Amino acid sequence: MGVFKNIFTWWEGQTFGTWLHTKTSGVRIGEDAEGNVYYQAKKVEPAGHHRRWVTYAGNNDASRVPPEWFGWLHNTIDAPPSESLPAPRAWEAEPQPNLTGTPNAYRPMGALESGGRRASATGDYEAWSPDAA
């Protein structure tokens, strides 16, 4: 079902139409650390820039595009990140993917997934009352 699935689905990679468009009118520009591949159209758009797109390695999730490639995709920078950006600094952290919906998602104390129990109030809270003012 691989070929049939690629004709109609988009959430696990590119569709047949995107693949065909990429092969006929796209130029491969680069690849990021996750394996996502970035393309640019051969033809210039009427607005004066090239159309750009990404083919994801795995599930299509925009939060998987690193910040430097995000800037390139949105025409913030003209050259690919490897040519236009300085080397990463020692204090810069790696970008984190969106973990919502995964077992690693943040679940604060009191969330149902964390047991649903909150710590008792400590007594330092006083409710606002319009008559007290």
C-alpha positions as CSV (number, residue, x, y, z in Angstrom):
1,M,0.0,0.0,0.0
2,G,3.1,2.3,0.0
3,V,2.6,3.9,-3.5
4,F,-1.2,4.2,-3.1
5,K,-0.7,5.7,0.4
6,N,1.7,8.3,-0.9
7,I,-0.7,9.5,-3.6
8,F,-3.3,10.6,-1.1
9,T,-1.6,11.1,2.3
10,W,0.7,13.9,3.5
11,W,1.3,13.3,7.2
12,E,4.1,10.7,6.8
13,G,6.2,12.4,4.1
14,Q,5.4,14.0,0.8
15,T,2.5,13.1,-1.5
16,F,3.1,12.0,-5.1
17,G,2.2,15.5,-6.3
18,T,4.8,17.1,-4.0
19,W,7.4,14.5,-5.1
20,L,6.7,15.2,-8.7
21,H,6.8,19.0,-8.2
22,T,10.1,18.6,-6.3
23,K,11.7,16.5,-9.0
24,T,10.6,18.8,-11.9
25,S,11.0,22.3,-10.5
26,G,13.0,22.1,-7.3
27,V,16.6,22.5,-6.5
28,R,18.0,20.7,-3.4
29,I,19.5,23.3,-1.1
30,G,20.5,21.4,2.0
31,E,19.6,19.1,4.8
32,D,19.4,19.6,8.6
33,A,20.5,17.4,11.4
34,E,17.2,15.5,11.6
35,G,17.3,14.6,7.9
36,N,14.7,17.1,6.7
37,V,15.6,18.2,3.1
38,Y,15.1,21.8,1.9
39,Y,14.3,22.8,-1.7
40,Q,14.0,26.0,-3.6
41,A,12.1,26.6,-6.9
42,K,14.2,27.1,-10.0
43,K,11.8,29.9,-11.1
44,V,11.5,33.3,-9.4
45,E,8.0,34.2,-8.1
46,P,6.4,37.5,-9.2
47,A,7.1,38.9,-5.8
48,G,10.8,38.6,-6.5
49,H,11.8,35.6,-4.4
50,H,12.1,31.8,-4.9
51,R,9.4,29.5,-3.4
52,R,10.9,27.3,-0.7
53,W,9.8,24.1,0.9
54,V,10.9,21.2,3.1
55,T,10.4,17.5,2.8
56,Y,10.3,16.0,6.3
57,A,12.2,12.8,7.4
58,G,9.3,11.2,9.2
59,N,6.1,12.8,10.4
60,N,5.2,16.2,9.0
61,D,5.5,18.6,12.0
62,A,6.6,22.2,11.5
63,S,8.1,22.3,15.0
64,R,10.8,19.9,13.7
65,V,12.3,22.7,11.5
66,P,15.3,24.2,13.3
67,P,15.3,28.0,13.7
68,E,18.0,28.6,11.2
69,W,16.2,26.8,8.4
70,F,12.9,28.4,9.5
71,G,14.4,31.8,8.7
72,W,15.6,30.5,5.3
73,L,12.2,29.0,4.5
74,H,10.4,32.3,5.2
75,N,12.9,34.3,3.1
76,T,14.3,36.1,6.2
77,I,17.8,35.1,5.0
78,D,18.8,34.6,1.4
79,A,21.6,32.1,1.6
80,P,21.3,28.7,3.3
81,P,22.1,28.7,7.0
82,S,25.5,27.0,6.5
83,E,26.6,29.9,4.3
84,S,25.0,32.9,6.1
85,L,24.9,32.2,9.8
86,P,27.8,32.3,12.2
87,A,28.8,29.1,14.0
88,P,26.6,28.3,17.1
89,R,27.9,29.6,20.4
90,A,28.8,27.4,23.3
91,W,25.9,28.7,25.4
92,E,23.2,28.1,22.7
93,A,20.9,25.1,23.5
94,E,19.6,22.7,20.9
95,P,16.0,23.5,19.8
96,Q,13.5,21.2,21.4
97,P,10.6,19.6,19.5
98,N,7.0,20.1,20.4
99,L,6.4,17.3,23.0
100,T,2.6,17.8,23.4
101,G,0.8,14.6,23.1
102,T,3.9,12.4,23.8
103,P,4.8,10.7,27.0
104,N,7.5,13.4,27.6
105,A,5.0,16.2,27.6
106,Y,5.0,18.6,30.6
107,R,2.4,17.6,33.1
108,P,2.2,19.9,36.1
109,M,1.3,18.7,39.6
110,G,-2.5,18.2,39.7
111,A,-2.8,17.1,36.0
112,L,-4.8,13.9,35.6
113,E,-1.9,12.2,33.9
114,S,0.2,13.0,37.0
115,G,-2.2,11.4,39.4
116,G,-4.6,14.4,39.8
117,R,-3.5,15.4,43.3
118,R,-2.4,18.9,44.1
119,A,-0.5,20.1,47.2
120,S,-2.8,21.6,49.8
121,A,-3.0,25.3,50.1
122,T,-0.5,26.8,52.5
123,G,-2.7,29.5,54.0
124,D,-0.8,32.4,52.5
125,Y,-3.6,33.2,50.0
126,E,-6.3,35.6,50.8
127,A,-9.2,35.8,48.3
128,W,-10.0,39.3,47.0
129,S,-13.3,40.8,48.2
130,P,-14.7,44.0,46.8
131,D,-16.1,44.9,50.2
132,A,-12.7,44.7,51.9
133,A,-11.2,47.5,49.8
